[in-house]
């Protein structure tokens, strides 16, 4: 384990009911929000969100978050860590040099580590003889039978594959290096492009730019073309995107995209609910920039904010239209293909394949009947879809004007859902939208 004895001493008695996890001295000046953002690097967001989070300073110990899933998280001198009850019992035994428990435990350290000795549990720095090793992003398995599992127990471990740490002590445990999915989501702008109101994430892998459609209302996929070109390993009908891409929580289905469908033309993959989960993502439509953030920018929400729920992983908000309230999913990928006649009538600079907002045929018919003065275009796009412009609507406290909604053939995007509309970039495509999936708040600036 990459963060023990010196990191843990002093907290065991004071917080015996929780984890013996101590904060690194260099983190003592962080705000609680910054500390929690650092903790998020240690484990998947779904784990941290429901875990107990402890902070220890020179002034004592505080519980920043009371959890429900049995994990306890904190920041040690070696990095952020989240451990279940069994792992905590092992850590407590290590820190107190007592007999390890007869239980199995599991811990995350996805933020990586600063190194430790594989032969001297108390060493704080490398020497010529103490086999100092740095594993990087990792998970750890504890239990009484670790040595019988057949993994290497050499003190000079190969940290690219699983190995047993401290094999010559009662505290032997299995180190499992992993691709650091969560820690790569650092604050900063991502390589991206904004095309006709649609955002694409464009990382470069092996000299090839990958075009990834960002869809808050989708599940994500990888095209067969990309999977073949990059020789992605598959598990059944699923594959994982290369490590150069900020990873979703789970592998994505591999699909055969229809090359004749203009909406999917040139797209290599789509990132949806599993990618957005636990993240703070900012879509700056004014500058055409997309960012993955560690925290919500100070002062965000100058134009308004809206609380959302997650329905099957999709953000859903209340939208007020003409005195009525509707539940609508937030759909950054809502797209329509328009006819040349419709494009000419709209008098804008977007091309035929463009962002929109969606509405069911029934609700569009109701709006058109009740509000005959609203702009309406029948057979506006491919497969006879129609459009209607809502003069004004409210998403929480944000007010959007002149918002175009489009239908879909047979209401196909609404199948199995409990919404009758999806709010897309035609509502917020001239501002900055920040979606905080941790606190479930959208900010408009």
HELIX and SHEET records of a PDB file:
HELIX    1   1 UNK A    5  UNK A    8  1                                   4    
HELIX    2   2 UNK A   25  UNK A   27  5                                   3    
HELIX    3   3 UNK A   32  UNK A   39  1                                   8    
HELIX    4   4 UNK A   40  UNK A   42  5                                   3    
HELIX    5   5 UNK A   45  UNK A   49  1                                   5    
HELIX    6   6 UNK A   85  UNK A   96  1                                  12    
HELIX    7   7 UNK A  146  UNK A  149  5                                   4    
HELIX    8   8 UNK A  224  UNK A  229  1                                   6    
HELIX    9   9 UNK A  262  UNK A  264  5                                   3    
HELIX   10  10 UNK A  273  UNK A  276  1                                   4    
HELIX   11  11 UNK A  340  UNK A  346  1                                   7    
HELIX   12  12 UNK A  361  UNK A  370  1                                  10    
HELIX   13  13 UNK A  382  UNK A  384  5                                   3    
HELIX   14  14 UNK A  409  UNK A  414  5                                   6    
HELIX   15  15 UNK A  425  UNK A  428  1                                   4    
SHEET    1   A 8 UNK A  60  UNK A  65  0                                        
SHEET    2   A 8 UNK A  52  UNK A  57 -1                                        
SHEET    3   A 8 UNK A  72  UNK A  76  1                                        
SHEET    4   A 8 UNK A  79  UNK A  83 -1                                        
SHEET    5   A 8 UNK A 105  UNK A 109 -1                                        
SHEET    6   A 8 UNK A 138  UNK A 142 -1                                        
SHEET    7   A 8 UNK A 173  UNK A 177 -1                                        
SHEET    8   A 8 UNK A 163  UNK A 165 -1                                        
SHEET    1   B 2 UNK A 116  UNK A 117  0                                        
SHEET    2   B 2 UNK A 132  UNK A 133 -1                                        
SHEET    1   C 6 UNK A 188  UNK A 190  0                                        
SHEET    2   C 6 UNK A 289  UNK A 293 -1                                        
SHEET    3   C 6 UNK A 280  UNK A 284 -1                                        
SHEET    4   C 6 UNK A 432  UNK A 436 -1                                        
SHEET    5   C 6 UNK A 441  UNK A 444 -1                                        
SHEET    6   C 6 UNK A 304  UNK A 307 -1                                        
SHEET    1   D 8 UNK A 192  UNK A 195  0                                        
SHEET    2   D 8 UNK A 198  UNK A 201 -1                                        
SHEET    3   D 8 UNK A 212  UNK A 214 -1                                        
SHEET    4   D 8 UNK A 269  UNK A 271  1                                        
SHEET    5   D 8 UNK A 221  UNK A 223 -1                                        
SHEET    6   D 8 UNK A 252  UNK A 255  1                                        
SHEET    7   D 8 UNK A 238  UNK A 239 -1                                        
SHEET    8   D 8 UNK A 234  UNK A 235 -1                                        
SHEET    1   E 2 UNK A 204  UNK A 205  0                                        
SHEET    2   E 2 UNK A 208  UNK A 209 -1                                        
SHEET    1   F 8 UNK A 309  UNK A 311  0                                        
SHEET    2   F 8 UNK A 314  UNK A 321 -1                                        
SHEET    3   F 8 UNK A 324  UNK A 330 -1                                        
SHEET    4   F 8 UNK A 421  UNK A 423  1                                        
SHEET    5   F 8 UNK A 357  UNK A 359 -1                                        
SHEET    6   F 8 UNK A 398  UNK A 406  1                                        
SHEET    7   F 8 UNK A 387  UNK A 395 -1                                        
SHEET    8   F 8 UNK A 376  UNK A 377 -1                                        
SHEET    1   G 2 UNK A 335  UNK A 337  0                                        
SHEET    2   G 2 UNK A 353  UNK A 355 -1                                        
END                                                                             
